[in-house]
Amino acid sequence: MEFNRNRYFMFGVLLLLLGLQFRVVHSFVLNDVGEKALAKIATETQLVSGDPSSDMYMEKGPKKKMIQPPHWLGWILLTVGGVIFLHAMILPPPTKP
């Protein structure tokens, strides 16, 4: 699969939108299905409960799990998405067969 202008453009737009999502929303509360999936991943990878990297992403609550991504993640995604988007603009347009 060859990466051409259209794919770079779409990848950049997706990263921009994802970065915007992380800038607007500060935390995500998981439902029952999300909690089960997170518990399955945690048992498979044997995460340590006192691990600072896992505590950075998850806040322990009484019933629901809350994921709080770091505030810089949205800026990183916006920046990388913008660079890829601008890179797509300078690439030559795809040729027609």
N, CA, C and O atoms as a printed pandas DataFrame, in Angstrom:
     atom_number atom_name residue_name chain_id  residue_number  x_coord  y_coord  z_coord
0              1         N          MET        A               1    0.843   -1.175    0.000
1              2        CA          MET        A               1    0.000    0.000    0.000
2              3         C          MET        A               1    0.889    1.238    0.000
3              4         O          MET        A               1    1.751    1.408    0.862
4              5         N          GLU        A               2    0.662    2.072   -0.963
5              6        CA          GLU        A               2    1.467    3.289   -1.122
6              7         C          GLU        A               2    0.763    4.471   -0.458
7              8         O          GLU        A               2   -0.435    4.683   -0.642
8              9         N          PHE        A               3    1.529    5.231    0.311
9             10        CA          PHE        A               3    0.981    6.434    0.924
10            11         C          PHE        A               3    1.090    7.573   -0.081
11            12         O          PHE        A               3    2.187    7.989   -0.452
12            13         N          ASN        A               4   -0.051    8.064   -0.509
13            14        CA          ASN        A               4   -0.065    9.197   -1.417
14            15         C          ASN        A               4   -0.678   10.403   -0.704
15            16         O          ASN        A               4   -0.899   10.377    0.507
16            17         N          ARG        A               5   -0.943   11.437   -1.458
17            18        CA          ARG        A               5   -1.429   12.696   -0.889
18            19         C          ARG        A               5   -2.731   12.519   -0.119
19            20         O          ARG        A               5   -2.899   13.089    0.959
20            21         N          ASN        A               6   -3.645   11.739   -0.664
21            22        CA          ASN        A               6   -4.950   11.572   -0.028
22            23         C          ASN        A               6   -4.839   10.876    1.330
23            24         O          ASN        A               6   -5.543   11.232    2.274
24            25         N          ARG        A               7   -3.974    9.908    1.420
25            26        CA          ARG        A               7   -3.828    9.173    2.689
26            27         C          ARG        A               7   -3.139   10.023    3.745
27            28         O          ARG        A               7   -3.528    9.991    4.913
28            29         N          TYR        A               8   -2.122   10.782    3.353
29            30        CA          TYR        A               8   -1.495   11.706    4.298
30            31         C          TYR        A               8   -2.507   12.742    4.779
31            32         O          TYR        A               8   -2.559   13.069    5.964
32            33         N          PHE        A               9   -3.307   13.250    3.853
33            34        CA          PHE        A               9   -4.318   14.248    4.188
34            35         C          PHE        A               9   -5.312   13.686    5.204
35            36         O          PHE        A               9   -5.614   14.332    6.207
36            37         N          MET        A              10   -5.817   12.479    4.938
37            38        CA          MET        A              10   -6.805   11.882    5.835
38            39         C          MET        A              10   -6.199   11.561    7.206
39            40         O          MET        A              10   -6.843   11.773    8.233
40            41         N          PHE        A              11   -4.974   11.055    7.223
41            42        CA          PHE        A              11   -4.301   10.745    8.484
42            43         C          PHE        A              11   -4.082   12.016    9.300
43            44         O          PHE        A              11   -4.256   12.012   10.519
44            45         N          GLY        A              12   -3.701   13.104    8.629
45            46        CA          GLY        A              12   -3.516   14.380    9.319
46            47         C          GLY        A              12   -4.812   14.921    9.891
47            48         O          GLY        A              12   -4.831   15.429   11.012
48            49         N          VAL        A              13   -5.897   14.818    9.133
49            50        CA          VAL        A              13   -7.199   15.291    9.609
50            51         C          VAL        A              13   -7.661   14.464   10.809
51            52         O          VAL        A              13   -8.184   15.013   11.779
52            53         N          LEU        A              14   -7.467   13.137   10.742
53            54        CA          LEU        A              14   -7.857   12.290   11.875
54            55         C          LEU        A              14   -7.071   12.635   13.142
55            56         O          LEU        A              14   -7.637   12.682   14.234
56            57         N          LEU        A              15   -5.771   12.873   12.996
57            58        CA          LEU        A              15   -4.977   13.254   14.159
58            59         C          LEU        A              15   -5.386   14.621   14.701
59            60         O          LEU        A              15   -5.406   14.832   15.914
60            61         N          LEU        A              16   -5.713   15.550   13.801
61            62        CA          LEU        A              16   -6.196   16.861   14.245
62            63         C          LEU        A              16   -7.494   16.740   15.039
63            64         O          LEU        A              16   -7.648   17.368   16.087
64            65         N          LEU        A              17   -8.427   15.929   14.538
65            66        CA          LEU        A              17   -9.695   15.755   15.238
66            67         C          LEU        A              17   -9.518   15.027   16.566
67            68         O          LEU        A              17  -10.176   15.363   17.551
68            69         N          LEU        A              18   -8.639   14.039   16.598
69            70        CA          LEU        A              18   -8.373   13.330   17.843
70            71         C          LEU        A              18   -7.713   14.256   18.864
71            72         O          LEU        A              18   -8.041   14.209   20.050
72            73         N          GLY        A              19   -6.787   15.094   18.406
73            74        CA          GLY        A              19   -6.162   16.066   19.296
74            75         C          GLY        A              19   -7.166   17.072   19.831
75            76         O          GLY        A              19   -7.111   17.450   21.001
76            77         N          LEU        A              20   -8.080   17.504   18.975
77            78        CA          LEU        A              20   -9.131   18.417   19.416
78            79         C          LEU        A              20  -10.027   17.748   20.455
79            80         O          LEU        A              20  -10.445   18.381   21.425
80            81         N          GLN        A              21  -10.314   16.477   20.248
81            82        CA          GLN        A              21  -11.113   15.722   21.215
82            83         C          GLN        A              21  -10.429   15.684   22.582
83            84         O          GLN        A              21  -11.076   15.893   23.608
84            85         N          PHE        A              22   -9.124   15.417   22.593
85            86        CA          PHE        A              22   -8.402   15.351   23.856
86            87         C          PHE        A              22   -8.239   16.725   24.501
87            88         O          PHE        A              22   -8.081   16.807   25.719
88            89         N          ARG        A              23   -8.275   17.799   23.727
89            90        CA          ARG        A              23   -8.190   19.136   24.314
90            91         C          ARG        A              23   -9.524   19.549   24.950
91            92         O          ARG        A              23   -9.536   20.266   25.950
92            93         N          VAL        A              24  -10.639   19.102   24.377
93            94        CA          VAL        A              24  -11.958   19.512   24.863
94            95         C          VAL        A              24  -12.410   18.643   26.037
95            96         O          VAL        A              24  -12.928   19.159   27.027
96            97         N          VAL        A              25  -12.216   17.330   25.932
97            98        CA          VAL        A              25  -12.669   16.399   26.970
98            99         C          VAL        A              25  -11.504   16.115   27.905
99           100         O          VAL        A              25  -10.419   15.754   27.450
100          101         N          HIS        A              26  -11.716   16.273   29.203
101          102        CA          HIS        A              26  -10.632   16.110   30.167
102          103         C          HIS        A              26  -10.598   14.733   30.806
103          104         O          HIS        A              26   -9.559   14.327   31.327
104          105         N          SER        A              27  -11.716   13.997   30.781
105          106        CA          SER        A              27  -11.716   12.651   31.349
106          107         C          SER        A              27  -12.792   11.825   30.661
107          108         O          SER        A              27  -13.779   12.355   30.153
108          109         N          PHE        A              28  -12.579   10.525   30.656
109          110        CA          PHE        A              28  -13.507    9.578   30.070
110          111         C          PHE        A              28  -13.931    8.597   31.154
111          112         O          PHE        A              28  -13.075    8.031   31.834
112          113         N          VAL        A              29  -15.222    8.386   31.328
113          114        CA          VAL        A              29  -15.731    7.426   32.305
114          115         C          VAL        A              29  -16.151    6.185   31.532
115          116         O          VAL        A              29  -16.960    6.262   30.608
116          117         N          LEU        A              30  -15.598    5.045   31.917
117          118        CA          LEU        A              30  -15.878    3.795   31.224
118          119         C          LEU        A              30  -17.190    3.186   31.708
119          120         O          LEU        A              30  -17.548    3.304   32.880
120          121         N          ASN        A              31  -17.897    2.535   30.790
121          122        CA          ASN        A              31  -19.085    1.791   31.176
122          123         C          ASN        A              31  -18.672    0.360   31.551
123          124         O          ASN        A              31  -17.478    0.073   31.645
124          125         N          ASP        A              32  -19.629   -0.529   31.762
125          126        CA          ASP        A              32  -19.325   -1.889   32.200
126          127         C          ASP        A              32  -18.483   -2.647   31.187
127          128         O          ASP        A              32  -17.572   -3.382   31.568
128          129         N          VAL        A              33  -18.773   -2.482   29.906
129          130        CA          VAL        A              33  -18.011   -3.171   28.868
130          131         C          VAL        A              33  -16.565   -2.680   28.851
131          132         O          VAL        A              33  -15.637   -3.477   28.711
132          133         N          GLY        A              34  -16.379   -1.386   28.993
133          134        CA          GLY        A              34  -15.031   -0.818   29.029
134          135         C          GLY        A              34  -14.252   -1.273   30.239
135          136         O          GLY        A              34  -13.050   -1.526   30.150
136          137         N          GLU        A              35  -14.933   -1.380   31.386
137          138        CA          GLU        A              35  -14.255   -1.847   32.592
138          139         C          GLU        A              35  -13.806   -3.299   32.449
139          140         O          GLU        A              35  -12.715   -3.663   32.888
140          141         N          LYS        A              36  -14.656   -4.131   31.832
141          142        CA          LYS        A              36  -14.286   -5.537   31.631
142          143         C          LYS        A              36  -13.097   -5.650   30.684
143          144         O          LYS        A              36  -12.187   -6.444   30.923
144          145         N          ALA        A              37  -13.099   -4.868   29.621
145          146        CA          ALA        A              37  -11.977   -4.903   28.678
146          147         C          ALA        A              37  -10.697   -4.409   29.342
147          148         O          ALA        A              37   -9.626   -4.974   29.118
148          149         N          LEU        A              38  -10.796   -3.374   30.147
149          150        CA          LEU        A              38   -9.630   -2.846   30.853
150          151         C          LEU        A              38   -9.113   -3.847   31.879
151          152         O          LEU        A              38   -7.902   -3.991   32.047
152          153         N          ALA        A              39  -10.020   -4.542   32.569
153          154        CA          ALA        A              39   -9.608   -5.559   33.533
154          155         C          ALA        A              39   -8.924   -6.729   32.829
155          156         O          ALA        A              39   -7.962   -7.293   33.351
156          157         N          LYS        A              40   -9.411   -7.091   31.656
157          158        CA          LYS        A              40   -8.796   -8.186   30.896
158          159         C          LYS        A              40   -7.386   -7.796   30.467
159          160         O          LYS        A              40   -6.464   -8.605   30.573
160          161         N          ILE        A              41   -7.209   -6.586   29.991
161          162        CA          ILE        A              41   -5.879   -6.120   29.570
162          163         C          ILE        A              41   -4.951   -6.044   30.775
163          164         O          ILE        A              41   -3.779   -6.407   30.682
164          165         N          ALA        A              42   -5.476   -5.572   31.909
165          166        CA          ALA        A              42   -4.648   -5.439   33.105
166          167         C          ALA        A              42   -4.179   -6.799   33.615
167          168         O          ALA        A              42   -3.046   -6.919   34.082
168          169         N          THR        A              43   -5.028   -7.826   33.535
169          170        CA          THR        A              43   -4.608   -9.152   34.010
170          171         C          THR        A              43   -3.648   -9.805   33.037
171          172         O          THR        A              43   -2.764  -10.555   33.450
172          173         N          GLU        A              44   -3.807   -9.531   31.742
173          174        CA          GLU        A              44   -2.902  -10.116   30.749
174          175         C          GLU        A              44   -1.510   -9.498   30.823
175          176         O          GLU        A              44   -0.513  -10.201   30.661
176          177         N          THR        A              45   -1.434   -8.201   31.065
177          178        CA          THR        A              45   -0.139   -7.533   31.103
178          179         C          THR        A              45    0.418   -7.421   32.515
179          180         O          THR        A              45    1.556   -6.987   32.693
180          181         N          GLN        A              46   -0.354   -7.802   33.512
181          182        CA          GLN        A              46    0.045   -7.780   34.912
182          183         C          GLN        A              46    0.564   -6.398   35.328
183          184         O          GLN        A              46    1.701   -6.249   35.775
184          185         N          LEU        A              47   -0.303   -5.396   35.167
185          186        CA          LEU        A              47    0.057   -4.041   35.570
186          187         C          LEU        A              47    0.151   -3.956   37.084
187          188         O          LEU        A              47   -0.655   -4.553   37.799
188          189         N          VAL        A              48    1.112   -3.233   37.557
189          190        CA          VAL        A              48    1.268   -3.014   38.990
190          191         C          VAL        A              48    0.356   -1.861   39.378
191          192         O          VAL        A              48    0.336   -0.833   38.701
192          193         N          SER        A              49   -0.399   -2.019   40.462
193          194        CA          SER        A              49   -1.373   -0.991   40.837
194          195         C          SER        A              49   -0.699    0.316   41.249
195          196         O          SER        A              49   -1.297    1.383   41.106
196          197         N          GLY        A              50    0.534    0.256   41.756
197          198        CA          GLY        A              50    1.220    1.468   42.172
198          199         C          GLY        A              50    2.101    2.055   41.091
199          200         O          GLY        A              50    2.877    2.972   41.363
200          201         N          ASP        A              51    2.005    1.554   39.876
201          202        CA          ASP        A              51    2.829    2.029   38.774
202          203         C          ASP        A              51    2.433    3.465   38.433
203          204         O          ASP        A              51    1.258    3.725   38.173
204          205         N          PRO        A              52    3.388    4.410   38.426
205          206        CA          PRO        A              52    3.019    5.806   38.171
206          207         C          PRO        A              52    2.471    6.035   36.768
207          208         O          PRO        A              52    1.631    6.915   36.580
208          209         N          SER        A              53    2.922    5.271   35.780
209          210        CA          SER        A              53    2.411    5.495   34.424
210          211         C          SER        A              53    0.957    5.055   34.302
211          212         O          SER        A              53    0.188    5.693   33.584
212          213         N          SER        A              54    0.559    3.980   34.986
213          214        CA          SER        A              54   -0.842    3.567   34.924
214          215         C          SER        A              54   -1.716    4.488   35.765
215          216         O          SER        A              54   -2.870    4.732   35.411
216          217         N          ASP        A              55   -1.190    5.003   36.870
217          218        CA          ASP        A              55   -1.955    5.937   37.684
218          219         C          ASP        A              55   -2.174    7.263   36.962
219          220         O          ASP        A              55   -3.143    7.968   37.243
220          221         N          MET        A              56   -1.277    7.608   36.030
221          222        CA          MET        A              56   -1.412    8.852   35.290
222          223         C          MET        A              56   -2.643    8.790   34.376
223          224         O          MET        A              56   -3.301    9.807   34.157
224          225         N          TYR        A              57   -2.953    7.612   33.847
225          226        CA          TYR        A              57   -4.055    7.489   32.898
226          227         C          TYR        A              57   -5.378    7.104   33.554
227          228         O          TYR        A              57   -6.440    7.376   32.995
228          229         N          MET        A              58   -5.333    6.485   34.708
229          230        CA          MET        A              58   -6.563    6.009   35.319
230          231         C          MET        A              58   -6.695    6.540   36.741
231          232         O          MET        A              58   -5.727    6.573   37.501
232          233         N          GLU        A              59   -7.878    6.942   37.076
233          234        CA          GLU        A              59   -8.164    7.349   38.436
234          235         C          GLU        A              59   -9.124    6.312   39.014
235          236         O          GLU        A              59  -10.148    5.995   38.408
236          237         N          LYS        A              60   -8.787    5.794   40.174
237          238        CA          LYS        A              60   -9.609    4.742   40.761
238          239         C          LYS        A              60  -10.796    5.374   41.470
239          240         O          LYS        A              60  -10.644    6.301   42.265
240          241         N          GLY        A              61  -11.985    4.854   41.166
241          242        CA          GLY        A              61  -13.193    5.352   41.789
242          243         C          GLY        A              61  -13.957    4.201   42.411
243          244         O          GLY        A              61  -13.544    3.048   42.288
244          245         N          PRO        A              62  -15.068    4.492   43.079
245          246        CA          PRO        A              62  -15.814    3.436   43.737
246          247         C          PRO        A              62  -16.451    2.450   42.769
247          248         O          PRO        A              62  -16.406    1.244   43.014
248          249         N          LYS        A              63  -17.046    2.925   41.673
249          250        CA          LYS        A              63  -17.721    2.027   40.750
250          251         C          LYS        A              63  -17.132    2.083   39.347
251          252         O          LYS        A              63  -16.801    1.052   38.762
252          253         N          LYS        A              64  -17.008    3.250   38.832
253          254        CA          LYS        A              64  -16.597    3.436   37.438
254          255         C          LYS        A              64  -15.136    3.822   37.349
255          256         O          LYS        A              64  -14.603    4.512   38.217
256          257         N          LYS        A              65  -14.504    3.366   36.291
257          258        CA          LYS        A              65  -13.120    3.759   36.034
258          259         C          LYS        A              65  -13.138    5.051   35.223
259          260         O          LYS        A              65  -13.932    5.212   34.296
260          261         N          MET        A              66  -12.260    5.950   35.588
261          262        CA          MET        A              66  -12.145    7.213   34.875
262          263         C          MET        A              66  -10.737    7.314   34.302
263          264         O          MET        A              66   -9.748    7.173   35.022
264          265         N          ILE        A              67  -10.661    7.556   33.012
265          266        CA          ILE        A              67   -9.376    7.720   32.351
266          267         C          ILE        A              67   -9.154    9.211   32.138
267          268         O          ILE        A              67   -9.975    9.897   31.528
268          269         N          GLN        A              68   -8.039    9.695   32.648
269          270        CA          GLN        A              68   -7.691   11.108   32.481
270          271         C          GLN        A              68   -6.369   11.184   31.716
271          272         O          GLN        A              68   -5.300   11.042   32.308
272          273         N          PRO        A              69   -6.440   11.408   30.397
273          274        CA          PRO        A              69   -5.195   11.526   29.644
274          275         C          PRO        A              69   -4.445   12.789   30.039
275          276         O          PRO        A              69   -5.065   13.762   30.465
276          277         N          PRO        A              70   -3.127   12.792   29.906
277          278        CA          PRO        A              70   -2.363   13.997   30.251
278          279         C          PRO        A              70   -2.752   15.168   29.348
279          280         O          PRO        A              70   -3.135   14.974   28.194
280          281         N          HIS        A              71   -2.649   16.373   29.882
281          282        CA          HIS        A              71   -3.094   17.559   29.136
282          283         C          HIS        A              71   -2.245   17.817   27.893
283          284         O          HIS        A              71   -2.724   18.448   26.951
284          285         N          TRP        A              72   -1.006   17.350   27.869
285          286        CA          TRP        A              72   -0.133   17.594   26.729
286          287         C          TRP        A              72   -0.443   16.675   25.545
287          288         O          TRP        A              72    0.016   16.939   24.434
288          289         N          LEU        A              73   -1.203   15.614   25.757
289          290        CA          LEU        A              73   -1.485   14.667   24.681
290          291         C          LEU        A              73   -2.269   15.324   23.539
291          292         O          LEU        A              73   -2.001   15.064   22.367
292          293         N          GLY        A              74   -3.230   16.167   23.886
293          294        CA          GLY        A              74   -4.005   16.866   22.856
294          295         C          GLY        A              74   -3.138   17.787   22.015
295          296         O          GLY        A              74   -3.309   17.864   20.799
296          297         N          TRP        A              75   -2.196   18.494   22.665
297          298        CA          TRP        A              75   -1.308   19.394   21.923
298          299         C          TRP        A              75   -0.392   18.615   20.984
299          300         O          TRP        A              75   -0.144   19.043   19.857
300          301         N          ILE        A              76    0.110   17.473   21.447
301          302        CA          ILE        A              76    0.985   16.649   20.605
302          303         C          ILE        A              76    0.230   16.163   19.376
303          304         O          ILE        A              76    0.745   16.243   18.261
304          305         N          LEU        A              77   -0.993   15.656   19.570
305          306        CA          LEU        A              77   -1.777   15.162   18.442
306          307         C          LEU        A              77   -2.139   16.283   17.470
307          308         O          LEU        A              77   -2.117   16.083   16.256
308          309         N          LEU        A              78   -2.471   17.454   17.996
309          310        CA          LEU        A              78   -2.773   18.596   17.125
310          311         C          LEU        A              78   -1.548   19.009   16.307
311          312         O          LEU        A              78   -1.666   19.317   15.121
312          313         N          THR        A              79   -0.382   19.016   16.936
313          314        CA          THR        A              79    0.843   19.422   16.254
314          315         C          THR        A              79    1.232   18.432   15.166
315          316         O          THR        A              79    1.522   18.823   14.036
316          317         N          VAL        A              80    1.235   17.154   15.510
317          318        CA          VAL        A              80    1.616   16.128   14.535
318          319         C          VAL        A              80    0.596   16.072   13.398
319          320         O          VAL        A              80    0.971   15.934   12.234
320          321         N          GLY        A              81   -0.682   16.179   13.730
321          322        CA          GLY        A              81   -1.718   16.193   12.696
322          323         C          GLY        A              81   -1.583   17.391   11.772
323          324         O          GLY        A              81   -1.772   17.267   10.562
324          325         N          GLY        A              82   -1.258   18.552   12.332
325          326        CA          GLY        A              82   -1.067   19.744   11.498
326          327         C          GLY        A              82    0.125   19.616   10.569
327          328         O          GLY        A              82    0.058   20.030    9.411
328          329         N          VAL        A              83    1.218   19.046   11.066
329          330        CA          VAL        A              83    2.409   18.870   10.222
330          331         C          VAL        A              83    2.123   17.884    9.097
331          332         O          VAL        A              83    2.517   18.120    7.955
332          333         N          ILE        A              84    1.445   16.788    9.403
333          334        CA          ILE        A              84    1.117   15.806    8.364
334          335         C          ILE        A              84    0.126   16.403    7.367
335          336         O          ILE        A              84    0.233   16.154    6.166
336          337         N          PHE        A              85   -0.832   17.182    7.851
337          338        CA          PHE        A              85   -1.792   17.842    6.973
338          339         C          PHE        A              85   -1.080   18.805    6.017
339          340         O          PHE        A              85   -1.362   18.810    4.818
340          341         N          LEU        A              86   -0.171   19.606    6.538
341          342        CA          LEU        A              86    0.569   20.537    5.677
342          343         C          LEU        A              86    1.487   19.797    4.711
343          344         O          LEU        A              86    1.679   20.234    3.576
344          345         N          HIS        A              87    2.053   18.682    5.157
345          346        CA          HIS        A              87    2.890   17.870    4.267
346          347         C          HIS        A              87    2.060   17.334    3.101
347          348         O          HIS        A              87    2.544   17.262    1.972
348          349         N          ALA        A              88    0.810   16.960    3.376
349          350        CA          ALA        A              88   -0.069   16.469    2.314
350          351         C          ALA        A              88   -0.367   17.557    1.293
351          352         O          ALA        A              88   -0.570   17.266    0.114
352          353         N          MET        A              89   -0.395   18.808    1.739
353          354        CA          MET        A              89   -0.695   19.900    0.820
354          355         C          MET        A              89    0.435   20.146   -0.167
355          356         O          MET        A              89    0.177   20.619   -1.274
356          357         N          ILE        A              90    1.691   19.841    0.194
357          358        CA          ILE        A              90    2.806   20.108   -0.721
358          359         C          ILE        A              90    3.140   18.916   -1.609
359          360         O          ILE        A              90    3.929   19.037   -2.546
360          361         N          LEU        A              91    2.539   17.761   -1.314
361          362        CA          LEU        A              91    2.769   16.591   -2.186
362          363         C          LEU        A              91    2.041   16.774   -3.509
363          364         O          LEU        A              91    1.015   17.452   -3.556
364          365         N          PRO        A              92    2.550   16.184   -4.580
365          366        CA          PRO        A              92    1.843   16.302   -5.851
366          367         C          PRO        A              92    0.518   15.527   -5.808
367          368         O          PRO        A              92    0.409   14.512   -5.120
368          369         N          PRO        A              93   -0.478   16.012   -6.542
369          370        CA          PRO        A              93   -1.777   15.308   -6.544
370          371         C          PRO        A              93   -1.623   13.928   -7.170
371          372         O          PRO        A              93   -0.723   13.710   -7.981
372          373         N          PRO        A              94   -2.499   12.995   -6.799
373          374        CA          PRO        A              94   -2.404   11.641   -7.373
374          375         C          PRO        A              94   -2.678   11.667   -8.868
375          376         O          PRO        A              94   -3.499   12.441   -9.359
376          377         N          THR        A              95   -1.970   10.801   -9.574
377          378        CA          THR        A              95   -2.165   10.712  -11.026
378          379         C          THR        A              95   -3.313    9.783  -11.334
379          380         O          THR        A              95   -3.546    8.799  -10.633
380          381         N          LYS        A              96   -4.029   10.110  -12.394
381          382        CA          LYS        A              96   -5.164    9.278  -12.812
382          383         C          LYS        A              96   -4.652    8.200  -13.766
383          384         O          LYS        A              96   -3.810    8.465  -14.624
384          385         N          PRO        A              97   -5.175    6.979  -13.604
385          386        CA          PRO        A              97   -4.700    5.900  -14.498
386          387         C          PRO        A              97   -5.202    6.009  -15.904
387          388         O          PRO        A              97   -4.877    5.169  -16.743
